[in-house]
Amino acid sequence: MPANMLFDPLPTPTVPITGSDALFPVRRIFCVGRNYAAHAAEMGNEVDREAPFYFTKSAHALVLSGAEITYPPGTSDCHYEMEFVMAIGAAAHQVSPDDAMAAVYGYACGIDLTRRDLQAAAKDKRRPWDLGKDFENAAIMAPITPVAQFGAIADQAITLDMDGARVQDATLRDMIWSVPEIIAHLSRFYHLAPGDLIYTGTPAGVGPVAPGAALEGHIDGLAPVALRIAR
């Protein structure tokens, strides 16, 4: 530790790469809200087709697939949300959708945990969602598969099972905003850079988890994501 540091800084979170010993260092986590029409409807919301919107999570909210975590504090209604995650591997600022894909390093399965009761309370008071979305162990992620190994985004299935029962089932074609559209729009407001992750929203079927629950999510062509909530 440098002599002028008051305490040891946290290490940079990293994600494994499939088929490699290399690690992806995580810089920031962006999340797209309401990117599947059926999910927006089940939450009582209309889809805003003018532009995507976002919230963020700390990079230190990241936990790798296969972990067992404690039930999040401060909530009695924690929900799972299965997501397709893109990993940025090159700088992108004010890029067009046609040029956006050059910034993508790869893709992964992810789960966004949400303290739904805290999020709902914040919405009711027109306050930020931070307490509901950005907390320890709230961004679960499987190893990243490079773009060349995954191929083109099409109608790959995205599913989540809880305790062996299917709870979410859709395809990537159901996303309202495509990956290049998301990158192009987000790059108007941020200098996207290697290490940024973008969770692209969840399909319908979200619901609560309980202590002891086991989650397993799949997207065709990617390593699955798994999580257990400790009893």
Backbone torsions as a table, in degrees:
resi	resn	phi	psi	omega
1	MET	NA	131.8	176.4
2	PRO	-56.8	146.7	-173.7
3	ALA	-61.7	-28.3	-176.8
4	ASN	-89.8	4.2	177.0
5	MET	-85.3	132.9	178.0
6	LEU	-70.1	-30.2	179.5
7	PHE	-156.2	165.5	-179.6
8	ASP	-65.4	126.8	175.0
9	PRO	-68.9	152.5	178.0
10	LEU	-65.8	143.3	175.9
11	PRO	-67.3	154.8	177.8
12	THR	-69.0	125.2	176.6
13	PRO	-61.9	144.5	179.9
14	THR	-134.9	155.9	177.5
15	VAL	-125.2	135.1	176.9
16	PRO	-65.0	157.5	174.9
17	ILE	-110.3	131.8	-180.0
18	THR	-63.0	135.8	177.5
19	GLY	72.2	18.0	-176.8
20	SER	-148.9	156.5	172.5
21	ASP	-88.2	-4.9	-178.1
22	ALA	-71.3	155.7	177.3
23	LEU	-121.7	146.8	178.9
24	PHE	-98.7	109.9	178.8
25	PRO	-76.3	129.1	-174.3
26	VAL	-91.4	129.0	-178.7
27	ARG	-99.4	-55.9	-179.2
28	ARG	-144.5	159.5	175.8
29	ILE	-125.9	117.7	173.1
30	PHE	-105.1	147.8	179.3
31	CYS	-132.8	135.1	178.9
32	VAL	-91.9	131.9	178.5
33	GLY	-93.8	144.3	172.1
34	ARG	50.6	55.8	-178.2
35	ASN	-101.1	6.7	172.4
36	TYR	-129.1	125.6	-173.5
37	ALA	-60.7	-39.8	-177.5
38	ALA	-66.3	-35.5	177.1
39	HIS	-68.4	-42.7	177.4
40	ALA	-57.7	-41.7	-179.0
41	ALA	-65.8	-41.6	-178.4
42	GLU	-67.7	-21.4	177.2
43	MET	-92.9	4.4	177.9
44	GLY	78.1	23.8	-177.6
45	ASN	-117.1	151.6	170.8
46	GLU	-91.5	149.9	179.0
47	VAL	-78.0	129.3	174.4
48	ASP	-88.7	106.4	-176.8
49	ARG	-92.3	6.3	176.0
50	GLU	-73.9	-43.5	-177.2
51	ALA	-165.3	150.2	173.3
52	PRO	-68.2	160.4	172.6
53	PHE	-130.3	164.9	-166.9
54	TYR	-138.2	158.0	161.9
55	PHE	-135.1	170.8	-176.6
56	THR	-126.3	159.0	171.0
57	LYS	-129.4	148.3	174.6
58	SER	-64.7	146.2	173.9
59	ALA	-58.3	-26.5	-178.7
60	HIS	-83.5	3.4	168.9
61	ALA	-81.9	-8.1	-174.3
62	LEU	-71.6	137.6	171.3
63	VAL	-138.8	141.3	-173.9
64	LEU	-83.8	152.8	177.5
65	SER	-52.8	142.3	-179.7
66	GLY	96.3	-5.7	-177.2
67	ALA	-76.4	157.3	166.8
68	GLU	-114.4	125.7	-177.6
69	ILE	-121.2	159.5	173.6
70	THR	-77.8	156.7	176.9
71	TYR	-61.1	132.7	-174.4
72	PRO	-58.3	140.9	-179.3
73	PRO	-74.5	156.3	171.9
74	GLY	79.7	9.5	-177.1
75	THR	-139.6	152.7	170.4
76	SER	-121.8	12.5	-176.6
77	ASP	-148.7	68.3	178.5
78	CYS	-88.3	128.6	-177.0
79	HIS	-111.2	149.1	170.5
80	TYR	-89.1	150.1	172.8
81	GLU	-146.6	108.3	179.2
82	MET	-75.2	136.3	-175.2
83	GLU	-142.9	152.3	170.2
84	PHE	-90.2	123.5	-174.6
85	VAL	-111.8	134.4	173.2
86	MET	-107.8	141.3	179.3
87	ALA	-109.7	123.7	-178.6
88	ILE	-84.2	132.5	-177.4
89	GLY	-122.7	2.0	178.9
90	ALA	-149.0	157.1	-178.6
91	ALA	-64.3	143.2	176.9
92	ALA	-148.9	116.4	177.0
93	HIS	-139.2	121.7	-179.6
94	GLN	53.8	46.4	178.7
95	VAL	-90.0	158.9	175.8
96	SER	-86.8	160.5	174.5
97	PRO	-56.1	-34.6	-179.8
98	ASP	-65.2	-28.7	-177.7
99	ASP	-100.8	-6.7	-170.3
100	ALA	-65.7	-35.1	-173.6
101	MET	-66.1	-18.3	177.3
102	ALA	-64.9	-17.6	-178.6
103	ALA	-88.1	-10.4	-173.1
104	VAL	-87.0	126.2	174.4
105	TYR	-86.2	-43.3	-176.5
106	GLY	-174.5	-171.3	-175.2
107	TYR	-135.2	160.4	179.3
108	ALA	-155.1	160.9	169.4
109	CYS	-81.9	139.1	178.0
110	GLY	-142.3	158.7	172.9
111	ILE	-125.8	127.3	175.8
112	ASP	-100.5	113.6	174.5
113	LEU	-86.9	140.4	-176.4
114	THR	-131.7	128.4	171.1
115	ARG	-81.8	88.0	-167.7
116	ARG	-62.1	-36.9	-179.9
117	ASP	-65.3	-38.0	178.5
118	LEU	-72.8	-36.8	175.9
119	GLN	-63.5	-43.7	-179.0
120	ALA	-63.8	-40.1	178.6
121	ALA	-63.7	-39.2	178.5
122	ALA	-66.2	-42.2	178.7
123	LYS	-60.7	-42.8	-178.2
124	ASP	-60.3	-32.5	-177.9
125	LYS	-101.1	9.1	179.3
126	ARG	56.2	42.8	178.9
127	ARG	-109.9	165.0	178.3
128	PRO	-61.3	158.9	-176.6
129	TRP	-90.8	7.2	-167.9
130	ASP	-51.9	-46.3	-178.4
131	LEU	-63.9	-30.0	-179.2
132	GLY	-81.8	-23.8	-171.3
133	LYS	-117.5	-35.5	-171.5
134	ASP	-107.9	96.8	179.3
135	PHE	-150.9	169.3	-176.6
136	GLU	-58.1	136.9	176.2
137	ASN	64.9	25.3	-176.0
138	ALA	-91.4	-7.0	-179.5
139	ALA	-127.2	99.7	-178.3
140	ILE	-96.2	141.1	-173.5
141	MET	-147.6	137.7	174.5
142	ALA	-87.2	170.5	175.8
143	PRO	-56.5	150.4	-178.3
144	ILE	-86.2	134.0	173.4
145	THR	-102.5	122.9	179.4
146	PRO	-58.5	152.1	-176.4
147	VAL	-53.2	-44.7	-175.7
148	ALA	-61.9	-29.8	179.7
149	GLN	-81.6	-25.8	-177.9
150	PHE	-86.5	-39.1	-177.8
151	GLY	87.6	-161.9	-175.5
152	ALA	-75.9	145.8	174.3
153	ILE	-76.8	125.5	-177.5
154	ALA	-140.1	-115.9	-177.4
155	ASP	-109.8	34.3	177.6
156	GLN	-58.1	138.0	178.5
157	ALA	-71.2	141.7	172.6
158	ILE	-125.3	119.3	-174.1
159	THR	-137.3	158.3	173.3
160	LEU	-139.7	133.3	174.6
161	ASP	-112.0	138.4	172.5
162	MET	-120.5	121.8	-177.6
163	ASP	52.7	38.1	175.6
164	GLY	84.8	-2.7	-179.9
165	ALA	-107.7	135.6	-179.3
166	ARG	-70.4	124.5	-179.0
167	VAL	-118.9	-23.6	175.6
168	GLN	-133.3	137.4	-175.8
169	ASP	-156.0	110.7	-179.3
170	ALA	-153.9	-169.4	173.0
171	THR	-129.6	160.4	179.2
172	LEU	-65.5	-21.5	177.5
173	ARG	-67.8	-16.5	-179.8
174	ASP	-77.9	-8.0	178.8
175	MET	-64.2	136.7	178.5
176	ILE	-71.4	-48.4	179.0
177	TRP	-104.6	124.9	-178.4
178	SER	-75.1	167.6	178.8
179	VAL	-57.6	-50.3	178.7
180	PRO	-63.1	-34.1	177.7
181	GLU	-66.8	-40.5	179.0
182	ILE	-63.6	-48.0	-179.0
183	ILE	-61.2	-45.7	-178.3
184	ALA	-61.4	-43.9	-179.0
185	HIS	-68.2	-47.5	-178.4
186	LEU	-63.4	-31.8	-178.5
187	SER	-72.5	-7.8	172.5
188	ARG	-72.0	-24.1	-171.5
189	PHE	-113.0	-16.3	-178.4
190	TYR	-137.1	151.0	166.8
191	HIS	-85.0	90.7	178.6
192	LEU	-64.3	144.8	-173.2
193	ALA	-148.5	162.7	177.3
194	PRO	-52.5	134.8	-178.3
195	GLY	104.7	-14.2	177.4
196	ASP	-77.4	140.3	174.0
197	LEU	-114.8	144.9	175.9
198	ILE	-128.7	112.1	172.2
199	TYR	-81.7	126.2	-165.3
200	THR	-98.1	15.5	176.8
201	GLY	102.6	165.8	-173.5
202	THR	-121.3	146.6	174.4
203	PRO	-73.6	177.7	175.6
204	ALA	-64.9	160.3	176.6
205	GLY	106.9	8.1	179.4
206	VAL	-63.4	155.0	-179.1
207	GLY	-171.6	178.2	-173.8
208	PRO	-79.4	150.8	170.1
209	VAL	-106.9	159.6	178.2
210	ALA	-132.6	158.5	174.8
211	PRO	-52.2	133.6	-177.1
212	GLY	94.4	-9.2	-178.0
213	ALA	-69.2	145.4	175.4
214	ALA	-119.3	125.0	-180.0
215	LEU	-111.3	140.5	173.7
216	GLU	-143.5	119.9	-178.1
217	GLY	-113.4	147.3	-177.5
218	HIS	-135.3	142.8	166.1
219	ILE	-132.9	129.6	-178.0
220	ASP	-50.4	127.3	176.0
221	GLY	90.4	-1.3	-179.2
222	LEU	-122.4	157.9	173.9
223	ALA	-65.6	136.9	-178.1
224	PRO	-70.4	160.2	176.8
225	VAL	-113.9	135.8	-178.0
226	ALA	-134.5	146.7	-179.7
227	LEU	-152.7	141.9	173.6
228	ARG	-122.8	138.3	175.2
229	ILE	-96.2	122.6	-176.7
230	ALA	-64.7	150.4	176.6
231	ARG	-78.5	NA	NA
